[in-house]
């Protein structure tokens, strides 16, 4: 077998590994910024449709990577074991100038350990949530990662204390969002309630039926219309609407416009809470997972908040309904509080805006790209 090198095609290869939808967004922005700054780069690795469209040569389809939960990952153990082995071999053969890991810690931290002997610079963009899962991962990071690029301001202090080289670059969503959507004006007369059940099939399966049940409770008043933030991953959203008499629109590709137009957002936990917070909309955060995954998580998680917007704000700005508390009745009750009290909604928006100010400024992706380019002399 002929081994490819960075001289083939007169390009400098970089390997980028991202495994979930939010990582795909960040990775595509980073990839484009790197290409614009250094035309001699080429990209191979793991990612989603956005990274593929930006020019990444992908070793497996991105749809195979987005799996959530301990049990769900365990069921695909053989796939991920082979993927890890194949990825290490690809890096060995292609000899990239640097390896860039984006979030996806269950896979990427193990990958970093296995390729550390190759003496290729390893740069981690978007830190694993060490503040949630405890600090035991920092030892592995300190041993194998050359530079940690963090997007949340409090993370740098953690890494500085642990002796890991890090830079705070700011949150990539501030670059991905149009300026009109950042702290967008709020219309307290809007009749739109946004439902955001997540991007993975498992999330939608667990979250959307309960969200729709809550919508039916609220619909008794006859005032509200609903929109589901849908993704292009083959999910049959219409199947969830059978036997329901609700004014619901399924929308793909216009999520931020709909959030900005909404009175209230009911969302799954994750990056969507930051996205909604940056736009500045009252929200109810819902999280449901498998029983075993939840039990394991409760044993391991070290914080009392799950929504990223609450974690960044260092308090529960918006309500979180987790697992057994994530019932239609409780979601509807929380929603009614916001819908009935515009002053409450605006107070929450004010706190969200303060939290957004902590996330840095636009240009975060350029700052991340600049730090990476220092390692590859391009």
C-alpha positions as CSV (number, residue, x, y, z in Angstrom):
1,X,0.0,0.0,0.0
2,X,1.3,3.4,-0.9
3,X,1.4,5.7,2.1
4,X,0.1,9.2,1.5
5,X,2.1,12.1,2.9
6,X,1.6,15.8,3.3
7,X,3.6,16.3,0.1
8,X,1.0,14.5,-2.1
9,X,-0.9,17.0,-4.2
10,X,1.3,19.7,-2.7
11,X,-1.1,20.1,0.2
12,X,-0.8,20.1,3.9
13,X,-3.2,17.6,5.4
14,X,-5.1,18.1,8.6
15,X,-7.2,15.5,10.4
16,X,-10.3,16.8,12.0
17,X,-12.6,14.5,14.2
18,X,-16.1,15.7,15.0
19,X,-18.9,13.3,15.8
20,X,-22.2,15.1,16.6
21,X,-24.3,17.8,14.9
22,X,-23.0,20.7,17.0
23,X,-19.5,19.6,16.3
24,X,-20.3,19.5,12.6
25,X,-21.4,23.2,12.8
26,X,-18.2,24.2,14.6
27,X,-16.0,22.0,12.4
28,X,-17.4,23.4,9.2
29,X,-16.8,27.0,10.4
30,X,-13.3,26.2,11.4
31,X,-12.5,24.3,8.2
32,X,-13.6,27.3,6.1
33,X,-11.6,29.7,8.2
34,X,-8.5,27.5,7.9
35,X,-8.9,27.2,4.1
36,X,-9.3,31.0,3.8
37,X,-6.2,31.6,5.9
38,X,-4.0,28.9,4.2
39,X,-4.9,27.7,0.7
40,X,-2.5,24.8,0.9
41,X,-4.5,22.8,3.4
42,X,-6.5,19.7,2.8
43,X,-8.8,17.9,5.3
44,X,-9.7,14.4,6.1
45,X,-11.5,12.9,9.1
46,X,-14.9,12.5,10.8
47,X,-17.7,14.9,10.5
48,X,-21.2,15.6,9.3
49,X,-22.8,17.0,6.2
50,X,-21.7,20.6,6.8
51,X,-18.0,19.6,7.1
52,X,-18.3,17.4,4.0
53,X,-19.8,20.4,2.1
54,X,-16.9,22.5,3.3
55,X,-14.4,20.1,1.8
56,X,-13.6,17.4,4.3
57,X,-12.8,13.9,3.0
58,X,-14.8,11.7,5.3
59,X,-13.8,8.2,6.3
60,X,-17.4,7.1,7.3
61,X,-20.8,8.7,6.8
62,X,-21.5,11.4,9.5
63,X,-25.0,9.9,10.2
64,X,-23.3,6.9,11.8
65,X,-21.6,9.0,14.5
66,X,-24.4,10.9,16.2
67,X,-25.3,8.5,19.0
68,X,-26.2,9.7,22.5
69,X,-26.3,7.8,25.8
70,X,-24.1,5.2,27.5
71,X,-26.4,2.3,26.6
72,X,-26.9,3.4,23.0
73,X,-23.1,3.7,22.5
74,X,-22.6,0.3,24.1
75,X,-24.9,-1.3,21.6
76,X,-22.7,0.0,18.8
77,X,-19.5,-1.0,20.6
78,X,-18.1,-3.1,17.7
79,X,-18.7,-0.3,15.3
80,X,-16.9,2.3,17.4
81,X,-14.0,-0.1,18.2
82,X,-13.4,-0.7,14.5
83,X,-13.8,3.0,13.8
84,X,-11.2,3.9,16.4
85,X,-8.8,1.3,15.0
86,X,-9.4,2.5,11.4
87,X,-9.0,6.1,12.4
88,X,-5.7,5.5,14.1
89,X,-4.5,3.7,11.0
90,X,-5.6,6.5,8.7
91,X,-3.7,9.0,10.8
92,X,-0.6,6.8,10.7
93,X,-0.8,6.5,6.9
94,X,-1.8,10.0,6.0
95,X,0.6,11.7,8.3
96,X,-1.4,14.9,8.9
97,X,0.5,18.0,10.1
98,X,-1.9,18.2,13.0
99,X,-4.9,16.5,14.5
100,X,-7.9,18.6,15.6
101,X,-10.4,17.0,17.9
102,X,-13.8,18.7,18.3
103,X,-15.9,17.8,21.4
104,X,-17.1,14.1,21.1
105,X,-15.0,13.1,24.2
106,X,-15.9,9.4,24.4
107,X,-14.2,8.8,21.1
108,X,-11.8,11.7,20.8
109,X,-10.1,11.3,24.1
110,X,-9.4,7.7,23.4
111,X,-8.1,8.6,19.9
112,X,-5.8,11.2,21.4
113,X,-4.3,8.6,23.7
114,X,-3.7,6.2,20.9
115,X,-2.1,8.7,18.5
116,X,0.0,10.5,21.1
117,X,3.1,8.4,20.3
118,X,3.0,9.6,16.7
119,X,4.3,13.0,17.8
120,X,1.7,14.8,15.8
121,X,0.4,18.0,17.4
122,X,-3.1,17.3,18.9
123,X,-5.3,20.3,19.3
124,X,-8.7,20.0,21.0
125,X,-11.4,22.5,20.0
126,X,-14.5,22.6,22.3
127,X,-13.5,21.0,25.5
128,X,-15.0,17.9,27.0
129,X,-17.4,18.8,29.8
130,X,-14.9,18.1,32.5
131,X,-16.8,20.5,34.8
132,X,-19.7,18.1,34.6
133,X,-18.1,14.7,34.7
134,X,-15.3,15.4,37.2
135,X,-11.7,16.2,36.6
136,X,-10.4,12.7,36.0
137,X,-10.2,13.3,32.3
138,X,-7.8,16.2,32.8
139,X,-4.9,13.8,33.4
140,X,-5.5,12.2,30.0
141,X,-5.8,15.5,28.4
142,X,-2.6,16.9,30.0
143,X,-0.7,13.8,28.7
144,X,-1.9,13.8,25.1
145,X,-3.3,17.2,24.1
146,X,-0.9,20.0,23.1
147,X,-3.5,22.8,23.1
148,X,-7.0,23.1,24.4
149,X,-9.2,25.8,22.7
150,X,-12.1,26.5,25.0
151,X,-15.4,28.2,24.1
152,X,-16.8,28.8,27.6
153,X,-15.0,31.4,29.7
154,X,-14.8,29.4,33.0
155,X,-13.1,26.5,31.3
156,X,-9.8,28.2,30.9
157,X,-9.4,28.6,34.6
158,X,-9.9,24.9,35.1
159,X,-7.2,24.0,32.5
160,X,-4.8,26.7,33.8
161,X,-5.0,25.1,37.3
162,X,-4.4,21.7,35.8
163,X,-1.3,22.8,33.8
164,X,-2.9,22.3,30.4
165,X,-2.1,24.9,27.8
166,X,-5.4,26.5,26.8
167,X,-6.8,29.6,25.1
168,X,-10.3,31.0,25.4
169,X,-11.5,31.8,21.9
170,X,-15.2,32.4,22.4
171,X,-18.3,30.6,21.3
172,X,-18.6,29.6,17.6
173,X,-22.4,30.2,17.5
174,X,-21.6,34.0,17.7
175,X,-20.0,33.6,14.3
176,X,-22.6,31.2,12.9
177,X,-25.6,33.4,13.7
178,X,-26.7,36.5,11.8
179,X,-26.3,39.6,13.8
180,X,-30.0,40.3,13.7
181,X,-30.6,37.1,15.6
182,X,-28.2,37.9,18.5
183,X,-30.3,39.4,21.3
184,X,-33.2,39.8,18.9
185,X,-36.2,42.0,19.8
186,X,-38.9,40.1,21.7
187,X,-42.5,40.2,20.6
188,X,-44.6,39.5,23.7
189,X,-47.7,39.3,21.5
190,X,-46.4,36.4,19.3
191,X,-48.6,33.3,19.3
192,X,-45.8,30.9,18.2
193,X,-44.4,28.3,20.5
194,X,-41.3,26.5,19.2
195,X,-40.7,22.8,19.8
196,X,-37.0,21.7,19.6
197,X,-36.8,18.0,20.3
198,X,-33.2,17.6,19.3
199,X,-31.3,16.4,16.2
200,X,-30.7,12.7,16.9
201,X,-33.4,10.1,16.3
202,X,-33.2,8.9,19.9
203,X,-33.8,12.4,21.2
204,X,-36.8,13.0,19.0
205,X,-38.3,9.7,19.9
206,X,-38.1,10.4,23.6
207,X,-38.8,14.1,23.6
208,X,-41.2,15.0,20.9
209,X,-44.3,13.0,22.0
210,X,-44.1,14.6,25.5
211,X,-43.7,18.1,24.0
212,X,-46.7,17.5,21.8
213,X,-48.7,16.3,24.7
214,X,-47.8,19.5,26.5
215,X,-48.8,21.5,23.4
216,X,-52.3,19.8,23.5
217,X,-52.8,20.9,27.1
218,X,-51.9,24.5,26.1
219,X,-54.0,24.3,23.0
220,X,-57.2,24.1,25.1
221,X,-56.9,27.9,25.3
222,X,-57.0,28.0,21.5
223,X,-54.4,30.8,21.3
224,X,-51.2,29.1,20.2
225,X,-49.6,27.7,17.1
226,X,-46.5,25.5,17.0
227,X,-43.5,24.8,14.9
228,X,-41.2,21.8,15.2
229,X,-37.5,22.4,14.4
230,X,-36.8,19.5,12.1
231,X,-33.5,18.1,10.8
232,X,-32.7,16.3,7.6
233,X,-31.8,12.9,9.0
234,X,-34.7,10.8,7.8
235,X,-36.9,11.3,10.9
236,X,-40.6,10.9,10.1
237,X,-41.9,13.8,12.0
238,X,-45.4,13.4,10.5
239,X,-45.8,10.1,12.3
240,X,-45.8,11.9,15.6
241,X,-48.7,14.1,14.6
242,X,-51.1,11.3,13.7
243,X,-54.3,11.4,15.8
244,X,-53.4,14.9,17.0
245,X,-55.5,18.0,16.2
246,X,-52.8,20.6,16.6
247,X,-51.8,23.7,14.5
248,X,-48.2,22.4,14.0
249,X,-45.8,23.2,11.2
250,X,-42.7,21.0,10.6
251,X,-39.9,23.3,9.5
252,X,-36.4,22.5,8.3
253,X,-33.6,25.0,7.8
254,X,-35.2,28.1,9.4
255,X,-34.8,27.3,13.1
256,X,-33.3,30.6,14.2
257,X,-35.9,32.7,12.4
258,X,-38.6,30.7,14.1
259,X,-36.9,31.0,17.5
260,X,-36.7,34.8,17.0
261,X,-40.4,34.9,16.0
262,X,-41.5,32.8,19.0
263,X,-43.1,33.7,22.3
264,X,-41.6,30.6,24.0
265,X,-39.3,27.7,23.2
266,X,-39.6,24.2,24.6
267,X,-36.2,22.6,23.9
268,X,-34.1,19.5,24.6
269,X,-30.9,20.1,26.5
270,X,-27.7,20.8,24.6
271,X,-26.3,23.5,22.3
272,X,-29.9,24.4,21.4
273,X,-30.2,26.1,24.8
274,X,-27.3,28.4,24.0
275,X,-28.7,29.1,20.6
276,X,-32.0,30.0,22.1
277,X,-30.3,32.0,24.8
278,X,-28.2,34.0,22.3
279,X,-31.4,34.9,20.4
280,X,-32.9,35.7,23.8
281,X,-36.1,33.7,24.2
282,X,-37.7,32.3,27.3
283,X,-37.4,28.5,27.2
284,X,-38.2,25.3,29.1
285,X,-35.4,22.8,28.9
286,X,-36.5,19.1,28.7
287,X,-34.2,16.1,29.0
288,X,-35.1,12.5,28.8
289,X,-32.8,9.5,28.2
290,X,-32.7,5.8,28.7
291,X,-33.1,4.5,32.3
292,X,-29.7,3.0,32.5
293,X,-28.0,6.0,30.9
294,X,-29.7,8.3,33.4
295,X,-28.7,6.2,36.4
296,X,-25.1,6.1,35.3
297,X,-25.1,9.8,34.5
298,X,-26.5,10.7,38.0
299,X,-23.6,8.8,39.5
300,X,-21.0,10.6,37.4
301,X,-22.3,14.1,36.9
302,X,-20.9,16.6,39.4
303,X,-23.2,19.7,38.8
304,X,-26.8,20.5,39.5
305,X,-27.6,22.0,36.1
306,X,-27.8,20.4,32.7
307,X,-28.7,23.3,30.3
308,X,-25.6,24.9,28.9
309,X,-27.2,28.4,29.1
310,X,-27.8,27.8,32.9
311,X,-24.3,26.5,33.4
312,X,-22.8,29.6,31.6
313,X,-25.1,31.8,33.6
314,X,-24.0,30.0,36.8
315,X,-27.7,29.8,38.0
316,X,-31.0,28.3,36.8
317,X,-32.1,31.1,34.6
318,X,-34.6,28.9,32.8
319,X,-36.5,25.9,34.2
320,X,-35.1,22.4,33.6
321,X,-37.4,19.3,33.6
322,X,-35.3,16.2,33.7
323,X,-36.3,12.6,33.2
324,X,-39.2,11.8,35.5
325,X,-40.0,15.5,35.9
326,X,-40.3,15.9,32.1
327,X,-44.0,15.3,31.9
328,X,-46.5,17.0,29.7
329,X,-48.3,18.5,32.7
330,X,-45.2,20.1,34.2
331,X,-44.0,21.4,30.8
332,X,-47.4,23.0,30.2
333,X,-47.5,24.5,33.7
334,X,-44.0,26.1,33.2
335,X,-45.1,27.3,29.8
336,X,-48.2,28.9,31.2
337,X,-46.2,30.9,33.6
338,X,-44.2,32.6,30.8
339,X,-47.2,32.9,28.5
340,X,-49.3,34.6,31.2
341,X,-46.6,37.0,32.5
342,X,-44.7,39.1,29.9
343,X,-42.7,40.7,32.8
344,X,-41.4,37.3,33.8
345,X,-40.5,36.6,30.2
346,X,-38.6,39.8,29.9
347,X,-36.7,39.4,33.2
348,X,-35.5,36.0,31.9
349,X,-34.4,37.5,28.6
350,X,-32.4,40.1,30.5
351,X,-30.6,37.4,32.4
352,X,-30.0,35.5,29.1
353,X,-28.5,38.6,27.5
354,X,-26.1,39.0,30.4
355,X,-25.0,35.4,30.0
356,X,-24.5,35.9,26.3
357,X,-22.0,38.7,27.1
358,X,-19.8,36.2,28.8
359,X,-19.5,34.0,25.7
360,X,-17.0,36.3,24.0
361,X,-17.4,38.2,20.8
362,X,-17.6,37.5,17.1
363,X,-14.4,36.3,15.5
364,X,-14.1,33.2,17.7
365,X,-13.5,30.8,14.8
366,X,-10.8,33.1,13.4
367,X,-9.1,33.1,16.8
368,X,-9.3,29.3,16.9
369,X,-7.9,29.0,13.4
370,X,-5.1,31.4,14.2
371,X,-4.0,29.3,17.1
372,X,-4.1,26.1,15.0
373,X,-2.1,27.7,12.2
374,X,0.7,28.5,14.6
375,X,1.3,24.8,14.9
376,X,1.4,24.0,11.2
377,X,3.5,26.9,9.9
378,X,1.1,27.7,7.1
